Amino acid sequence: MAENSNQARWGSVLCVFLASVAFSTGGLFMKLIPWRPLAINGARNLIGAAVIGVYLLIRRHKIIISRQVIIGALSLVGVTTLFAIANKHTTAANAIVLQFTAPVFVILLMALLYGVKPKRIDVATCFAVLLGVCLFFVDGIRAGNWLGNLAALISGVCYAGVFMMNSGKDADALSSCFLGQLAAGVAFSPLCAAETDFSLPTAAAVLALGVIQVGCAYILLSEGIKRTPPVSASLITGLEPIMNPTWVAIFYGETISGLSIVGSVIVIGSILMYNIRMARDGV
């Protein structure tokens, strides 16, 4: 019995790891697709919604419609749309690391909207991440990619909304994912008609984005997070902002400036330490 439980746990950890790998491919595939960002986002979300829709049918998981699910879905539309824009106007490293600031915005939104007083570790983490973000924007102004950095940072705010709306009583992560991806797909996929490059490499990259980076990634994460210890989950998901720019550097040749590297270390390190501390405290 214990052996089966242990196997189930390791299987869940593997699911979270594979989800992180799948999510991390987004920067590379978006760089390889010579389309406008909104067209890319529409196509990948429409495909992703189809993948998750099939999964919902197989699992006989009913779609829940509630206030929290709808707000979570709208937050997801913001995340995917702004992340696609950011990837076209800044480096993949800047885009994913600035989106990774979401936990800080959760702290700020909980304080502003629900009156939850931040702890010392909350305040310290916010200041550390703010310092890292400032380095990105100093670098962005120099390199002329401040617009992409701003889009990525706002996507972090939307990502915070996803976390908050998926943790309440009437929340359902899969329903929010499906409805959010469907909404973004329906809204933006018509823009694909204005694109001209539908070659095999482009079509393959679009399909990979929808199936792997959106559809399968969310399914794996929703299954894996059920039995994965919080500390393990925090560490594993922290691999995404490291792997994402690595794939782009290897296969696309994009380089990262020294200032952005320092900012990345500060942001990723601060968020990881915060997540591990919270998980150990049972929060």
Secondary structure as UniProt FT lines:
FT   HELIX           2..24
FT   HELIX           26..32
FT   HELIX           37..59
FT   HELIX           67..89
FT   HELIX           92..99
FT   TURN            100..101
FT   HELIX           102..114
FT   HELIX           120..143
FT   HELIX           146..165
FT   TURN            169..170
FT   HELIX           173..188
FT   HELIX           189..194
FT   HELIX           200..208
FT   HELIX           209..216
FT   HELIX           217..224
FT   TURN            225..227
FT   HELIX           230..237
FT   TURN            238..239
FT   HELIX           240..251
FT   HELIX           258..280
FT   TURN            281..282
//
